[in-house]
Amino acid sequence: MSTVCAAGVATPAATEPTEQKKPLKPCCACPETKKVRDECIIEKGEENCTALIDAHKDCMRSLGFKI
């Protein structure tokens, strides 16, 4: 009897995360462009990284963020 209950409980729990997808947070979006942008700003200064900053903004916009 406990085997049947355990199987019945495990199945809905396994399907819940796919049904309730959390929205993407800005801090987690576009990690590839964000990392390169941040490194450039630290090493060279913001004024020397405009292309990388724009690339990150474009990536964020493509995911639906309003920047």
PDB file as gemmi writes it, atoms N, CA and C in Angstrom:
CRYST1    1.000    1.000    1.000  90.00  90.00  90.00 P 1                      
ATOM      1  N   MET A   1       0.813  -1.179   0.000  1.00  0.00           N  
ATOM      2  CA  MET A   1       0.000   0.000   0.000  1.00  0.00           C  
ATOM      3  C   MET A   1       0.866   1.255   0.000  1.00  0.00           C  
ATOM      4  N   SER A   2       1.949   1.286   0.754  1.00  0.00           N  
ATOM      5  CA  SER A   2       2.807   2.461   0.781  1.00  0.00           C  
ATOM      6  C   SER A   2       3.531   2.657  -0.549  1.00  0.00           C  
ATOM      7  N   THR A   3       3.789   1.570  -1.273  1.00  0.00           N  
ATOM      8  CA  THR A   3       4.438   1.674  -2.569  1.00  0.00           C  
ATOM      9  C   THR A   3       3.540   2.400  -3.562  1.00  0.00           C  
ATOM     10  N   VAL A   4       2.259   2.100  -3.541  1.00  0.00           N  
ATOM     11  CA  VAL A   4       1.310   2.741  -4.439  1.00  0.00           C  
ATOM     12  C   VAL A   4       1.202   4.223  -4.106  1.00  0.00           C  
ATOM     13  N   CYS A   5       1.138   4.560  -2.823  1.00  0.00           N  
ATOM     14  CA  CYS A   5       1.039   5.960  -2.401  1.00  0.00           C  
ATOM     15  C   CYS A   5       2.290   6.729  -2.790  1.00  0.00           C  
ATOM     16  N   ALA A   6       3.442   6.126  -2.584  1.00  0.00           N  
ATOM     17  CA  ALA A   6       4.689   6.811  -2.912  1.00  0.00           C  
ATOM     18  C   ALA A   6       4.778   7.068  -4.408  1.00  0.00           C  
ATOM     19  N   ALA A   7       4.360   6.118  -5.208  1.00  0.00           N  
ATOM     20  CA  ALA A   7       4.393   6.297  -6.656  1.00  0.00           C  
ATOM     21  C   ALA A   7       3.408   7.377  -7.076  1.00  0.00           C  
ATOM     22  N   GLY A   8       2.247   7.398  -6.432  1.00  0.00           N  
ATOM     23  CA  GLY A   8       1.247   8.404  -6.767  1.00  0.00           C  
ATOM     24  C   GLY A   8       1.682   9.805  -6.376  1.00  0.00           C  
ATOM     25  N   VAL A   9       2.424   9.937  -5.294  1.00  0.00           N  
ATOM     26  CA  VAL A   9       2.889  11.250  -4.841  1.00  0.00           C  
ATOM     27  C   VAL A   9       4.056  11.732  -5.693  1.00  0.00           C  
ATOM     28  N   ALA A  10       4.930  10.839  -6.095  1.00  0.00           N  
ATOM     29  CA  ALA A  10       6.115  11.217  -6.850  1.00  0.00           C  
ATOM     30  C   ALA A  10       5.760  11.724  -8.247  1.00  0.00           C  
ATOM     31  N   THR A  11       4.759  11.179  -8.866  1.00  0.00           N  
ATOM     32  CA  THR A  11       4.416  11.565 -10.228  1.00  0.00           C  
ATOM     33  C   THR A  11       3.972  13.026 -10.337  1.00  0.00           C  
ATOM     34  N   PRO A  12       3.032  13.518  -9.519  1.00  0.00           N  
ATOM     35  CA  PRO A  12       2.661  14.925  -9.632  1.00  0.00           C  
ATOM     36  C   PRO A  12       3.810  15.877  -9.296  1.00  0.00           C  
ATOM     37  N   ALA A  13       4.641  15.523  -8.349  1.00  0.00           N  
ATOM     38  CA  ALA A  13       5.763  16.377  -7.986  1.00  0.00           C  
ATOM     39  C   ALA A  13       6.747  16.499  -9.143  1.00  0.00           C  
ATOM     40  N   ALA A  14       6.904  15.442  -9.913  1.00  0.00           N  
ATOM     41  CA  ALA A  14       7.826  15.470 -11.038  1.00  0.00           C  
ATOM     42  C   ALA A  14       7.305  16.343 -12.170  1.00  0.00           C  
ATOM     43  N   THR A  15       5.995  16.484 -12.289  1.00  0.00           N  
ATOM     44  CA  THR A  15       5.440  17.273 -13.382  1.00  0.00           C  
ATOM     45  C   THR A  15       5.200  18.729 -13.001  1.00  0.00           C  
ATOM     46  N   GLU A  16       5.171  19.068 -11.724  1.00  0.00           N  
ATOM     47  CA  GLU A  16       4.897  20.434 -11.294  1.00  0.00           C  
ATOM     48  C   GLU A  16       5.888  21.467 -11.820  1.00  0.00           C  
ATOM     49  N   PRO A  17       7.197  21.263 -11.725  1.00  0.00           N  
ATOM     50  CA  PRO A  17       8.124  22.299 -12.180  1.00  0.00           C  
ATOM     51  C   PRO A  17       7.953  22.672 -13.653  1.00  0.00           C  
ATOM     52  N   THR A  18       7.609  21.732 -14.496  1.00  0.00           N  
ATOM     53  CA  THR A  18       7.432  22.052 -15.905  1.00  0.00           C  
ATOM     54  C   THR A  18       6.151  22.834 -16.141  1.00  0.00           C  
ATOM     55  N   GLU A  19       5.135  22.607 -15.320  1.00  0.00           N  
ATOM     56  CA  GLU A  19       3.870  23.316 -15.488  1.00  0.00           C  
ATOM     57  C   GLU A  19       3.948  24.737 -14.952  1.00  0.00           C  
ATOM     58  N   GLN A  20       4.685  24.958 -13.873  1.00  0.00           N  
ATOM     59  CA  GLN A  20       4.787  26.270 -13.249  1.00  0.00           C  
ATOM     60  C   GLN A  20       6.168  26.854 -13.497  1.00  0.00           C  
ATOM     61  N   LYS A  21       6.416  27.255 -14.714  1.00  0.00           N  
ATOM     62  CA  LYS A  21       7.709  27.801 -15.080  1.00  0.00           C  
ATOM     63  C   LYS A  21       7.824  29.230 -14.553  1.00  0.00           C  
ATOM     64  N   LYS A  22       8.901  29.504 -13.821  1.00  0.00           N  
ATOM     65  CA  LYS A  22       9.109  30.821 -13.255  1.00  0.00           C  
ATOM     66  C   LYS A  22       9.660  31.756 -14.333  1.00  0.00           C  
ATOM     67  N   PRO A  23       9.260  33.019 -14.306  1.00  0.00           N  
ATOM     68  CA  PRO A  23       9.780  33.967 -15.304  1.00  0.00           C  
ATOM     69  C   PRO A  23      11.270  34.225 -15.080  1.00  0.00           C  
ATOM     70  N   LEU A  24      11.952  34.504 -16.158  1.00  0.00           N  
ATOM     71  CA  LEU A  24      13.380  34.779 -16.105  1.00  0.00           C  
ATOM     72  C   LEU A  24      13.631  36.139 -15.469  1.00  0.00           C  
ATOM     73  N   LYS A  25      14.556  36.182 -14.535  1.00  0.00           N  
ATOM     74  CA  LYS A  25      14.904  37.430 -13.868  1.00  0.00           C  
ATOM     75  C   LYS A  25      16.006  38.137 -14.662  1.00  0.00           C  
ATOM     76  N   PRO A  26      16.024  39.463 -14.666  1.00  0.00           N  
ATOM     77  CA  PRO A  26      17.045  40.197 -15.416  1.00  0.00           C  
ATOM     78  C   PRO A  26      18.477  39.835 -14.996  1.00  0.00           C  
ATOM     79  N   CYS A  27      18.673  39.539 -13.729  1.00  0.00           N  
ATOM     80  CA  CYS A  27      20.023  39.219 -13.262  1.00  0.00           C  
ATOM     81  C   CYS A  27      20.550  37.904 -13.832  1.00  0.00           C  
ATOM     82  N   CYS A  28      19.641  37.036 -14.279  1.00  0.00           N  
ATOM     83  CA  CYS A  28      20.038  35.714 -14.775  1.00  0.00           C  
ATOM     84  C   CYS A  28      20.006  35.622 -16.302  1.00  0.00           C  
ATOM     85  N   ALA A  29      19.515  36.656 -16.954  1.00  0.00           N  
ATOM     86  CA  ALA A  29      19.375  36.631 -18.410  1.00  0.00           C  
ATOM     87  C   ALA A  29      20.705  36.955 -19.092  1.00  0.00           C  
ATOM     88  N   CYS A  30      20.937  36.343 -20.212  1.00  0.00           N  
ATOM     89  CA  CYS A  30      22.109  36.615 -21.064  1.00  0.00           C  
ATOM     90  C   CYS A  30      23.437  36.536 -20.310  1.00  0.00           C  
ATOM     91  N   PRO A  31      23.727  35.426 -19.663  1.00  0.00           N  
ATOM     92  CA  PRO A  31      24.974  35.341 -18.886  1.00  0.00           C  
ATOM     93  C   PRO A  31      26.234  35.469 -19.737  1.00  0.00           C  
ATOM     94  N   GLU A  32      26.168  35.046 -21.006  1.00  0.00           N  
ATOM     95  CA  GLU A  32      27.350  35.109 -21.870  1.00  0.00           C  
ATOM     96  C   GLU A  32      27.747  36.550 -22.144  1.00  0.00           C  
ATOM     97  N   THR A  33      26.777  37.369 -22.559  1.00  0.00           N  
ATOM     98  CA  THR A  33      27.099  38.761 -22.868  1.00  0.00           C  
ATOM     99  C   THR A  33      27.342  39.576 -21.602  1.00  0.00           C  
ATOM    100  N   LYS A  34      26.683  39.209 -20.534  1.00  0.00           N  
ATOM    101  CA  LYS A  34      26.853  39.935 -19.271  1.00  0.00           C  
ATOM    102  C   LYS A  34      28.277  39.777 -18.737  1.00  0.00           C  
ATOM    103  N   LYS A  35      28.796  38.563 -18.765  1.00  0.00           N  
ATOM    104  CA  LYS A  35      30.136  38.298 -18.242  1.00  0.00           C  
ATOM    105  C   LYS A  35      31.201  39.068 -19.030  1.00  0.00           C  
ATOM    106  N   VAL A  36      31.113  39.000 -20.342  1.00  0.00           N  
ATOM    107  CA  VAL A  36      32.090  39.683 -21.193  1.00  0.00           C  
ATOM    108  C   VAL A  36      31.995  41.198 -21.014  1.00  0.00           C  
ATOM    109  N   ARG A  37      30.776  41.699 -20.931  1.00  0.00           N  
ATOM    110  CA  ARG A  37      30.554  43.129 -20.722  1.00  0.00           C  
ATOM    111  C   ARG A  37      31.153  43.586 -19.400  1.00  0.00           C  
ATOM    112  N   ASP A  38      30.861  42.850 -18.342  1.00  0.00           N  
ATOM    113  CA  ASP A  38      31.354  43.223 -17.013  1.00  0.00           C  
ATOM    114  C   ASP A  38      32.885  43.199 -16.941  1.00  0.00           C  
ATOM    115  N   GLU A  39      33.493  42.183 -17.530  1.00  0.00           N  
ATOM    116  CA  GLU A  39      34.953  42.094 -17.530  1.00  0.00           C  
ATOM    117  C   GLU A  39      35.570  43.272 -18.272  1.00  0.00           C  
ATOM    118  N   CYS A  40      34.975  43.623 -19.394  1.00  0.00           N  
ATOM    119  CA  CYS A  40      35.481  44.749 -20.182  1.00  0.00           C  
ATOM    120  C   CYS A  40      35.376  46.051 -19.387  1.00  0.00           C  
ATOM    121  N   ILE A  41      34.239  46.270 -18.753  1.00  0.00           N  
ATOM    122  CA  ILE A  41      34.043  47.501 -17.981  1.00  0.00           C  
ATOM    123  C   ILE A  41      35.050  47.597 -16.846  1.00  0.00           C  
ATOM    124  N   ILE A  42      35.304  46.493 -16.172  1.00  0.00           N  
ATOM    125  CA  ILE A  42      36.262  46.488 -15.062  1.00  0.00           C  
ATOM    126  C   ILE A  42      37.684  46.772 -15.557  1.00  0.00           C  
ATOM    127  N   GLU A  43      38.064  46.152 -16.674  1.00  0.00           N  
ATOM    128  CA  GLU A  43      39.430  46.275 -17.176  1.00  0.00           C  
ATOM    129  C   GLU A  43      39.683  47.562 -17.956  1.00  0.00           C  
ATOM    130  N   LYS A  44      38.681  48.004 -18.740  1.00  0.00           N  
ATOM    131  CA  LYS A  44      38.926  49.112 -19.679  1.00  0.00           C  
ATOM    132  C   LYS A  44      38.091  50.353 -19.424  1.00  0.00           C  
ATOM    133  N   GLY A  45      37.063  50.223 -18.609  1.00  0.00           N  
ATOM    134  CA  GLY A  45      36.175  51.353 -18.370  1.00  0.00           C  
ATOM    135  C   GLY A  45      34.971  51.304 -19.287  1.00  0.00           C  
ATOM    136  N   GLU A  46      33.872  51.826 -18.790  1.00  0.00           N  
ATOM    137  CA  GLU A  46      32.601  51.756 -19.518  1.00  0.00           C  
ATOM    138  C   GLU A  46      32.667  52.411 -20.895  1.00  0.00           C  
ATOM    139  N   GLU A  47      33.364  53.523 -20.999  1.00  0.00           N  
ATOM    140  CA  GLU A  47      33.427  54.253 -22.273  1.00  0.00           C  
ATOM    141  C   GLU A  47      34.120  53.472 -23.389  1.00  0.00           C  
ATOM    142  N   ASN A  48      34.896  52.447 -23.033  1.00  0.00           N  
ATOM    143  CA  ASN A  48      35.606  51.641 -24.030  1.00  0.00           C  
ATOM    144  C   ASN A  48      34.912  50.320 -24.341  1.00  0.00           C  
ATOM    145  N   CYS A  49      33.710  50.128 -23.829  1.00  0.00           N  
ATOM    146  CA  CYS A  49      33.019  48.847 -23.997  1.00  0.00           C  
ATOM    147  C   CYS A  49      31.612  49.022 -24.573  1.00  0.00           C  
ATOM    148  N   THR A  50      31.390  50.057 -25.313  1.00  0.00           N  
ATOM    149  CA  THR A  50      30.033  50.349 -25.792  1.00  0.00           C  
ATOM    150  C   THR A  50      29.472  49.237 -26.672  1.00  0.00           C  
ATOM    151  N   ALA A  51      30.308  48.605 -27.482  1.00  0.00           N  
ATOM    152  CA  ALA A  51      29.820  47.523 -28.347  1.00  0.00           C  
ATOM    153  C   ALA A  51      29.329  46.338 -27.521  1.00  0.00           C  
ATOM    154  N   LEU A  52      30.054  45.992 -26.467  1.00  0.00           N  
ATOM    155  CA  LEU A  52      29.650  44.877 -25.610  1.00  0.00           C  
ATOM    156  C   LEU A  52      28.419  45.237 -24.776  1.00  0.00           C  
ATOM    157  N   ILE A  53      28.329  46.478 -24.360  1.00  0.00           N  
ATOM    158  CA  ILE A  53      27.155  46.937 -23.620  1.00  0.00           C  
ATOM    159  C   ILE A  53      25.924  46.871 -24.510  1.00  0.00           C  
ATOM    160  N   ASP A  54      26.070  47.328 -25.751  1.00  0.00           N  
ATOM    161  CA  ASP A  54      24.950  47.277 -26.698  1.00  0.00           C  
ATOM    162  C   ASP A  54      24.552  45.838 -27.017  1.00  0.00           C  
ATOM    163  N   ALA A  55      25.526  44.947 -27.127  1.00  0.00           N  
ATOM    164  CA  ALA A  55      25.229  43.537 -27.400  1.00  0.00           C  
ATOM    165  C   ALA A  55      24.432  42.926 -26.254  1.00  0.00           C  
ATOM    166  N   HIS A  56      24.785  43.277 -25.031  1.00  0.00           N  
ATOM    167  CA  HIS A  56      24.048  42.761 -23.877  1.00  0.00           C  
ATOM    168  C   HIS A  56      22.631  43.331 -23.847  1.00  0.00           C  
ATOM    169  N   LYS A  57      22.484  44.599 -24.155  1.00  0.00           N  
ATOM    170  CA  LYS A  57      21.157  45.219 -24.201  1.00  0.00           C  
ATOM    171  C   LYS A  57      20.294  44.542 -25.268  1.00  0.00           C  
ATOM    172  N   ASP A  58      20.883  44.261 -26.430  1.00  0.00           N  
ATOM    173  CA  ASP A  58      20.149  43.580 -27.499  1.00  0.00           C  
ATOM    174  C   ASP A  58      19.685  42.193 -27.061  1.00  0.00           C  
ATOM    175  N   CYS A  59      20.557  41.483 -26.349  1.00  0.00           N  
ATOM    176  CA  CYS A  59      20.202  40.155 -25.848  1.00  0.00           C  
ATOM    177  C   CYS A  59      19.039  40.253 -24.871  1.00  0.00           C  
ATOM    178  N   MET A  60      19.110  41.208 -23.969  1.00  0.00           N  
ATOM    179  CA  MET A  60      18.049  41.395 -22.979  1.00  0.00           C  
ATOM    180  C   MET A  60      16.724  41.739 -23.660  1.00  0.00           C  
ATOM    181  N   ARG A  61      16.774  42.602 -24.647  1.00  0.00           N  
ATOM    182  CA  ARG A  61      15.564  42.971 -25.382  1.00  0.00           C  
ATOM    183  C   ARG A  61      14.979  41.772 -26.113  1.00  0.00           C  
ATOM    184  N   SER A  62      15.853  40.906 -26.649  1.00  0.00           N  
ATOM    185  CA  SER A  62      15.352  39.732 -27.378  1.00  0.00           C  
ATOM    186  C   SER A  62      14.612  38.760 -26.464  1.00  0.00           C  
ATOM    187  N   LEU A  63      14.880  38.850 -25.158  1.00  0.00           N  
ATOM    188  CA  LEU A  63      14.185  37.999 -24.179  1.00  0.00           C  
ATOM    189  C   LEU A  63      12.951  38.680 -23.595  1.00  0.00           C  
ATOM    190  N   GLY A  64      12.679  39.901 -24.066  1.00  0.00           N  
ATOM    191  CA  GLY A  64      11.465  40.590 -23.649  1.00  0.00           C  
ATOM    192  C   GLY A  64      11.642  41.636 -22.569  1.00  0.00           C  
ATOM    193  N   PHE A  65      12.874  41.914 -22.166  1.00  0.00           N  
ATOM    194  CA  PHE A  65      13.104  42.937 -21.164  1.00  0.00           C  
ATOM    195  C   PHE A  65      13.104  44.312 -21.845  1.00  0.00           C  
ATOM    196  N   LYS A  66      12.540  45.293 -21.180  1.00  0.00           N  
ATOM    197  CA  LYS A  66      12.478  46.650 -21.725  1.00  0.00           C  
ATOM    198  C   LYS A  66      13.623  47.464 -21.149  1.00  0.00           C  
ATOM    199  N   ILE A  67      14.594  47.714 -21.999  1.00  0.00           N  
ATOM    200  CA  ILE A  67      15.794  48.440 -21.575  1.00  0.00           C  
ATOM    201  C   ILE A  67      15.918  49.716 -22.387  1.00  0.00           C  
TER     202      ILE A  67                                                      
END                                                                             
